[in-house]
Amino acid sequence: MKQYNVEFFSSDFTNVSHTNVSLASYDEDYISLVDNEITVVDTEVEVGYYIRIKKGRTEFFGIVKGVTSPSERVKVVSYASFLSLFDTDVLFDTDLQGSSTTLENALKNLINGLFSSSDASMNITGLTIQTTSNTRNWGFNLKSDTEGKHHCIINLYSVLITRALEKYSVVVKAVPDVQAKTVTMTIGTVGGETVNIDADLPNIVEKSIVIKQTNLDVNKLIVYDSNDYVTKRTYYKHPDGTYDTTDSNRITPVVQEIHSVTPDATSGKTFAELADSDAIQLFGGANYSNLIELHMVNDDSLVKPYEMEIGQVVSVTSAGRSYTSILTGKTIEEHTKLTFGLVRIDLTKILKRRQINGY
């Protein structure tokens, strides 16, 4: 049986050690960061090292989070996705929402500001960032921490990176080149056509499809003109994920928010324009309120899980029904499990995500 090749690199991509193991697995969940473990023998490894695991077409690159030594020669290494580096606080300018700056460039500038800065100890060696799409009129309804100002302190990963995928299908991806000692990051939507998967074919060894039955997200928005608090616009969200000002075919039960905007001569925008921009920030983007898990052999030639990237839009067909979703996680063990959609029913992950987002 072919073994997994495991390599450890220091932060400047110096190859510190390598070994082979017969068993290795990893769980990469873009929506809820998770830690993995691997046991190695007679191997030098420290917290903060990069880890690369390879076997055939399977490859994982991440960060060592912890090291324990149950015996003199054996070490248990805890590791996570490279993107876990971005699970950190940033100062965010709320005026970027709805501005001429694209979502991709806003993320690029924040990441560069953190990891290509005057703080050499925090910098990522060889980091370059490329944007591959241009998402405009974006927003996450983020408000300033101080009234009358336009900045807030947020978690870069849980508040911006995951929401960029959830609302706008924008993915942050890191591709290391250990020989060149570089990390190339791309920020953008995954190109190409929607991948069609028939979940009833025999190559799918196990499947689970959960559709979010009750939408407890905000589905009604009232925006007032703060100059008089009489003028208002009301927006309604519909079951297909769209929204407008038409009070019909609505999502129920009603979950309402009330906002206000202030048109003035400085902004040059009318009340309607400001209200529409506010609605975009709340309701805009795609809707993948489902959880689809498909298990298959690691080298499945129909689905080709080894080629699928986070952010890939798919159409999954089962029992005569089709579900549009997006790849958000991948688990490699004896089989590959592909996880699609934004819903999570694993209690541990739900609690962790609530703790990160403060609710």
Phi, psi and omega in degrees: 000131180292134182268166175274136174267123183242124181236146177239136182232144172286175186294343176261016177071020170287128180286109185274318182197163175208157181202173176239142177227149181278333181234132175206146178211158174210150178240114180246106182244111183293330183281324182221102184304136181230153175263148177240167177227147174216143180255128180232159182236136177052051184228134177277126180202141179224160176300135181098346176292153168279149175233135175234126180243127183225141171201110183060235181271001179269128178212138178226138178231127184207197184237136176285124182259334182196152179223125173237153183236093178294339175211176187298322185262338188262138176229137174256118187254124174264131182216161182219173179303149175305326182293347177296344174301333184270007175278069186211161182281147175221159173266119186248134177273109184294340179291347178294331180293125180079005180271186179284348179284127180289159177300319181298316180290327177297316177295318179301314182294322179295316180294317177298319180298331180273318194245005170225063189236191179285348178272091185300330182290339181261346185292149175263119182301132174069024184283128168228146183233131179237139173259139186242001176207173183225099180263117182250171181053046182257164176177157181234019179058036179275130182249156179295146176293335181238129181301133179088353178254187183217041176223147173216154178261122185223167173276124184301317186284303188288331183267323184254308187294312181291322180291330176298323176288314185299317186266326190233006179059028178268126186244139172260123184232139179242128179239109180276151170232096188291333178290316179277351181060049181225158170232118177258122179253138174243142178232116180169178177281152178281123183282181178092173182279163175297133179274129180264128181234125175266104185284355180265357178286155184293345179288343175272105187279340177201146180213154175213127181233117180238121178256131181295111187280321183242121182267107179264010173284165179299130179232003174220131181231128172249126179245123179258151169277115185290353177287335180219344183054030172243311176295132182208161172229139182240132182242142181234138177263142185250162185301335180275007177094350178277168177212154175194193182262016181268122183273071177201156180048055187260161172281133174229156001291157184286129173238112192249146168233150176238126178239169173222149176228158184235097175288138177211170184295331183294315182289329181075009181250144179283168177301316181299319179295317179293320178294317178298320178296322179294321179293323178299317181297327182274316190253344188297156175106179184281166180232109179236057183279067178210169175224112180238123179240123181238128179254139180205169177292154187299328182251032180307127186271349178272306180279328183055063184298332181291343179261343186284137183250151172305134182099353178292126177276135183229160169239111182259126180252132177207134178052039175082002179243149179245140181232125175272131181210187184218139182289122182236355180198157180212128178241126180248118173221229174292328172238170173259133172248121175261129181248124181244149174097175186252353180278140175232132179245359174288115187302320180300315181291322179298313181295319180297318183292321177296322180294318181296319184273357174077032176220000000 
